[in-house]
Amino acid sequence: MEQMRLWELMLSEAAAGRDYESLQIWNDHFAYSKDPKNDKHPINAFPQWDYLPETDRIWLDNRFTLWAKSRRLFYSWRFIGNYVWDAIAHSARYTFFQSRELSDAGLDVEYALLWRAHFMWEQLPKCLNVKCQMKKKHSLLYFPDTGSTIRAVSADFDAFRTFGATGILLDEVAMQQHPELAFVAARPAVEEFGRLTGVSTPNGENFFHTVSHIEGDYEIMPEYKDFAISKWRPVQENANGFVTVFPHYSCHPERDPATDAGRAWQKEARRGVATENDWRREQEIDFQAHSGEPIFPRFDEKVHCRELDADGSLLMLRGWDPAWRHAVCVWVQVKADSEDDKNPQVRVLREHISLDADIGVLGDRVLEMQDKEYDDFKGRVWDHIDAAGAQHSQTSKHTAIEILGHMGITARYKKCSPEDRILQLNYLLNNKTKDGEPCFLMDRRHCPRLYKAMRGLYRRKEGSTIIEQNEACHYVDALGYALLPNVYLPRKKEKPQEKKRDSGWLKEVIGLGRKDAPNWKGA
């Protein structure tokens, strides 16, 4: 009888618009989790830690929230439970759970997101008669009493555009290969009516770092200043419309390092972490603590970053990475004393990106910038593109080179490997010109994403030589496409060979030969 009374009270509170009160009844009396590390009692009611009701209050008050958190604070279970409550307590909800792979979000794997939602339904008392239909083929749960659906999708799924949504949970979003695409697709789907929740531990200064406005335009939200969850860093409202919350392990009643229990927990927890870098990333919410090995360890902001202006005596190089949904163009100039100068100065001026669109959209933006900032360079711009730009894709009947060509941009290419580009950039970072100046300079004002890539986001996987595939690859690749055909490439053992005018150093690049670049055709 008591369970039925509480259930009816939960539903009536939601119907009356008192969602916080309704949600607390759900979390206090009906929501259960399963802990694989608890052998004796794996199934338990949700914990009653103070910061969790605070989490619910912030989540209900703000439709667009990001949670940059320490590990094992119960946030995945909490938000999954909140969306299950939403589907049961309100009509016609359509919620998406998204993770890196469909297996991480769906029903087939234990502890996947939708599996946990179904587990919570299974724990409800049978007397409540809450119906739920599980459809494994479509990775969804359907609640016929309210007409609500919760569906699992992978990081590369386009369902947000097709179906629309009233709720989207992006779990471990910083671990996705291209988190920016998830946000680009998800935000419009819930813009008018809906809730978007992104939760993750940090994984370097990737898009999750950018959209969270760790360094950016934001205001502290005073209404939450006394919350335990604001103890480590205050809750902030960003200029982009998201509210960012920083749940740190110190808000947990058993992990506060100011207490004996907290110090004992920290001592034990550190034993399970391989390195100090891992601890900073997983527990201290440190976005600069990257996993894996940075590929450009000698990059130094104090040495390699300056405010730069275009030099009218030099040609302009542009490097293009025409990746579908994440196209990049980088503007570069090269300053050298002679054609054979092995220590020139590379000056990276600007970057452009186009998310979730083809190369033509990026081309329009680049040409607009050329007219606005670099009008004096018309006829003196050389464009270099990924060799894949000569191939047809499933999304367009024209190649990237053809699309740019129709816009008056003649793109050339030279096949090269990522390791060649890495070798060249590290050589530039490690050397100086004859005048003692750095061989590599970047204007970080206009290259914020490439800057993050250079200082650690572009990295190899932990304990491996494999390059971590994330958004940083596009910026470094675009820069490499511009530089590799035109700047000295060091080799471990250089063999004498006849100099070719169509590779290596080009007189036109350093302004020693013809002023006008030839009209290049072909590969």
PEJO-V446173 format. One record per pair of residues at least 4 apart in sequence whose ideal C-beta (glycine too) atoms are under 6 Angstrom apart, sorted by the first residue. I is the first residue (numbers start at 1). J is the second residue. D is the distance in whole Angstrom. If there is no record, write none. Layout:
i & j & d
I & J & D
I & J & D
This chain:
i & j & d
3 & 125 & 5
6 & 25 & 6
6 & 29 & 5
7 & 128 & 5
10 & 22 & 5
10 & 25 & 4
10 & 26 & 6
13 & 18 & 4
13 & 21 & 5
13 & 22 & 4
14 & 22 & 4
14 & 89 & 4
19 & 23 & 6
19 & 60 & 5
20 & 60 & 6
22 & 89 & 6
23 & 56 & 5
23 & 85 & 6
24 & 28 & 6
25 & 29 & 6
26 & 30 & 5
26 & 31 & 6
26 & 85 & 4
27 & 31 & 5
27 & 46 & 5
31 & 46 & 5
31 & 81 & 4
32 & 43 & 6
32 & 45 & 6
32 & 123 & 4
33 & 77 & 5
34 & 42 & 5
34 & 43 & 5
35 & 42 & 5
38 & 42 & 5
49 & 253 & 6
50 & 228 & 5
51 & 228 & 5
51 & 229 & 5
51 & 251 & 4
52 & 78 & 6
54 & 227 & 4
54 & 229 & 5
58 & 245 & 6
59 & 65 & 6
62 & 243 & 4
63 & 195 & 5
64 & 196 & 5
64 & 241 & 5
64 & 242 & 5
65 & 197 & 6
65 & 243 & 5
66 & 198 & 5
66 & 212 & 5
66 & 242 & 5
66 & 244 & 5
67 & 199 & 4
67 & 245 & 5
68 & 212 & 5
68 & 246 & 5
68 & 285 & 5
69 & 73 & 6
69 & 75 & 6
69 & 247 & 4
70 & 248 & 5
70 & 249 & 4
70 & 283 & 5
71 & 201 & 6
71 & 282 & 5
73 & 247 & 5
74 & 78 & 6
75 & 199 & 5
76 & 171 & 6
79 & 169 & 6
79 & 197 & 6
80 & 113 & 6
80 & 116 & 5
80 & 117 & 5
83 & 95 & 5
83 & 167 & 5
83 & 169 & 6
84 & 117 & 5
84 & 120 & 5
85 & 89 & 6
86 & 90 & 6
86 & 93 & 5
87 & 93 & 5
87 & 143 & 5
87 & 148 & 4
87 & 150 & 6
91 & 146 & 5
91 & 147 & 6
92 & 147 & 5
93 & 148 & 4
93 & 166 & 5
94 & 149 & 5
94 & 165 & 5
94 & 166 & 5
95 & 150 & 5
95 & 167 & 4
96 & 151 & 6
96 & 153 & 6
96 & 165 & 5
96 & 168 & 5
97 & 105 & 5
97 & 113 & 4
97 & 114 & 6
97 & 152 & 5
97 & 169 & 5
98 & 105 & 6
98 & 153 & 5
98 & 170 & 5
99 & 104 & 4
99 & 105 & 4
99 & 113 & 6
99 & 171 & 5
100 & 104 & 5
100 & 155 & 5
100 & 175 & 6
100 & 176 & 5
101 & 154 & 6
102 & 106 & 5
102 & 154 & 4
103 & 109 & 5
104 & 112 & 6
105 & 112 & 6
105 & 113 & 5
105 & 152 & 4
106 & 112 & 5
106 & 114 & 5
106 & 139 & 4
106 & 152 & 4
107 & 114 & 5
107 & 115 & 5
107 & 136 & 5
107 & 139 & 6
113 & 171 & 6
114 & 152 & 4
117 & 141 & 6
117 & 150 & 6
118 & 134 & 6
118 & 141 & 6
121 & 132 & 5
124 & 128 & 5
124 & 130 & 5
131 & 144 & 5
131 & 145 & 6
132 & 141 & 6
132 & 143 & 6
133 & 142 & 4
134 & 141 & 6
135 & 140 & 5
139 & 152 & 4
140 & 149 & 6
140 & 151 & 4
141 & 150 & 5
142 & 149 & 5
143 & 148 & 5
153 & 157 & 4
153 & 159 & 5
155 & 176 & 5
155 & 182 & 6
159 & 163 & 5
160 & 185 & 5
160 & 186 & 5
160 & 189 & 4
164 & 189 & 6
165 & 189 & 5
165 & 190 & 5
165 & 194 & 5
166 & 194 & 5
167 & 195 & 5
168 & 186 & 5
168 & 190 & 6
168 & 196 & 5
169 & 197 & 5
170 & 182 & 6
170 & 198 & 4
171 & 199 & 6
172 & 200 & 5
173 & 179 & 5
173 & 198 & 5
173 & 200 & 5
173 & 208 & 5
174 & 200 & 4
174 & 202 & 6
174 & 203 & 4
174 & 208 & 4
175 & 203 & 5
177 & 469 & 5
177 & 470 & 6
178 & 471 & 6
179 & 207 & 5
179 & 208 & 5
180 & 207 & 4
180 & 355 & 6
180 & 471 & 6
181 & 325 & 6
182 & 186 & 6
183 & 187 & 6
183 & 211 & 6
184 & 355 & 5
184 & 356 & 5
186 & 196 & 6
190 & 194 & 3
190 & 196 & 5
200 & 208 & 6
201 & 282 & 6
202 & 281 & 6
202 & 285 & 6
202 & 287 & 5
204 & 290 & 4
204 & 457 & 5
205 & 209 & 4
205 & 287 & 5
205 & 452 & 4
205 & 457 & 5
206 & 457 & 6
206 & 470 & 6
207 & 211 & 6
207 & 471 & 6
209 & 214 & 6
209 & 287 & 5
212 & 244 & 5
213 & 218 & 5
213 & 238 & 4
214 & 287 & 6
217 & 239 & 4
218 & 236 & 4
218 & 238 & 5
219 & 237 & 5
220 & 234 & 5
220 & 236 & 6
221 & 235 & 5
221 & 237 & 5
224 & 230 & 5
224 & 235 & 4
225 & 230 & 6
228 & 251 & 5
229 & 247 & 6
229 & 251 & 5
230 & 234 & 5
230 & 235 & 5
231 & 250 & 6
231 & 251 & 5
232 & 246 & 6
232 & 248 & 3
232 & 250 & 6
233 & 246 & 4
235 & 245 & 5
236 & 244 & 5
237 & 243 & 5
238 & 242 & 5
246 & 285 & 6
249 & 255 & 5
249 & 283 & 6
250 & 256 & 5
254 & 261 & 5
255 & 262 & 5
255 & 265 & 5
256 & 262 & 4
257 & 262 & 5
257 & 263 & 6
257 & 266 & 6
265 & 269 & 6
273 & 278 & 5
273 & 279 & 5
274 & 278 & 5
277 & 289 & 5
278 & 282 & 6
279 & 283 & 5
280 & 284 & 5
280 & 286 & 4
280 & 289 & 4
281 & 286 & 6
281 & 289 & 4
290 & 456 & 5
290 & 459 & 6
291 & 462 & 5
292 & 459 & 4
292 & 460 & 5
292 & 461 & 5
292 & 462 & 5
292 & 468 & 6
293 & 459 & 6
293 & 460 & 5
294 & 456 & 4
294 & 459 & 5
295 & 422 & 6
295 & 458 & 5
295 & 459 & 6
296 & 429 & 6
296 & 454 & 5
298 & 429 & 5
298 & 430 & 5
299 & 304 & 6
299 & 429 & 6
299 & 454 & 5
299 & 455 & 5
300 & 304 & 6
301 & 305 & 5
303 & 438 & 6
304 & 438 & 6
304 & 440 & 5
304 & 442 & 6
305 & 442 & 6
305 & 444 & 5
306 & 441 & 5
307 & 443 & 6
308 & 347 & 5
308 & 349 & 6
308 & 443 & 4
311 & 333 & 6
312 & 376 & 6
313 & 511 & 6
314 & 333 & 5
314 & 511 & 5
315 & 380 & 5
315 & 508 & 6
315 & 509 & 5
316 & 377 & 5
316 & 381 & 5
317 & 332 & 4
317 & 382 & 5
317 & 482 & 4
318 & 329 & 6
318 & 331 & 6
318 & 383 & 5
319 & 330 & 5
319 & 384 & 5
319 & 478 & 4
319 & 479 & 5
319 & 481 & 4
319 & 482 & 3
320 & 329 & 5
320 & 385 & 4
321 & 328 & 5
321 & 386 & 6
321 & 474 & 5
321 & 477 & 5
321 & 478 & 4
322 & 327 & 5
322 & 359 & 4
322 & 389 & 5
322 & 400 & 4
323 & 327 & 6
323 & 474 & 5
324 & 395 & 6
325 & 356 & 5
326 & 474 & 5
327 & 354 & 5
327 & 359 & 5
327 & 362 & 4
328 & 353 & 5
328 & 474 & 4
328 & 475 & 6
328 & 478 & 4
329 & 352 & 5
329 & 362 & 6
329 & 366 & 5
330 & 351 & 5
330 & 478 & 4
330 & 479 & 5
331 & 349 & 4
331 & 350 & 4
332 & 348 & 5
332 & 482 & 5
333 & 347 & 5
334 & 344 & 5
334 & 346 & 6
334 & 509 & 6
335 & 345 & 4
336 & 341 & 4
336 & 344 & 4
336 & 510 & 5
337 & 341 & 5
339 & 505 & 5
339 & 507 & 6
342 & 488 & 4
343 & 431 & 5
343 & 433 & 5
343 & 439 & 5
345 & 433 & 5
345 & 437 & 6
345 & 439 & 6
346 & 428 & 6
346 & 440 & 5
347 & 441 & 5
348 & 442 & 4
348 & 447 & 6
349 & 443 & 6
350 & 446 & 4
351 & 447 & 5
351 & 450 & 5
352 & 365 & 5
352 & 366 & 6
354 & 361 & 5
354 & 362 & 4
357 & 361 & 4
358 & 396 & 6
359 & 400 & 5
359 & 403 & 5
360 & 403 & 5
363 & 404 & 5
363 & 407 & 5
369 & 373 & 6
370 & 374 & 5
371 & 375 & 6
377 & 381 & 5
379 & 516 & 6
382 & 517 & 5
383 & 409 & 5
383 & 411 & 4
384 & 412 & 6
384 & 481 & 5
384 & 482 & 5
385 & 389 & 4
385 & 411 & 4
385 & 413 & 5
386 & 481 & 6
387 & 413 & 5
387 & 415 & 5
389 & 400 & 4
389 & 401 & 5
390 & 399 & 6
390 & 401 & 5
392 & 399 & 6
398 & 402 & 4
398 & 403 & 5
401 & 411 & 5
404 & 409 & 4
404 & 411 & 5
410 & 520 & 6
412 & 520 & 5
414 & 485 & 5
416 & 420 & 5
416 & 484 & 5
421 & 480 & 3
421 & 484 & 6
424 & 489 & 5
427 & 490 & 5
428 & 439 & 4
428 & 440 & 4
429 & 440 & 5
431 & 439 & 5
432 & 436 & 5
432 & 438 & 6
433 & 437 & 5
433 & 439 & 6
442 & 447 & 6
444 & 451 & 4
447 & 451 & 5
449 & 475 & 5
450 & 475 & 4
452 & 457 & 5
453 & 457 & 5
453 & 458 & 4
453 & 472 & 4
453 & 475 & 5
453 & 476 & 5
457 & 472 & 4
458 & 472 & 4
458 & 476 & 5
459 & 468 & 5
460 & 464 & 6
460 & 465 & 6
460 & 467 & 6
461 & 466 & 5
461 & 468 & 5
473 & 477 & 6
480 & 484 & 6
483 & 487 & 5
486 & 506 & 6
486 & 509 & 5
507 & 512 & 5
507 & 513 & 3
508 & 513 & 5
508 & 514 & 6
508 & 517 & 5
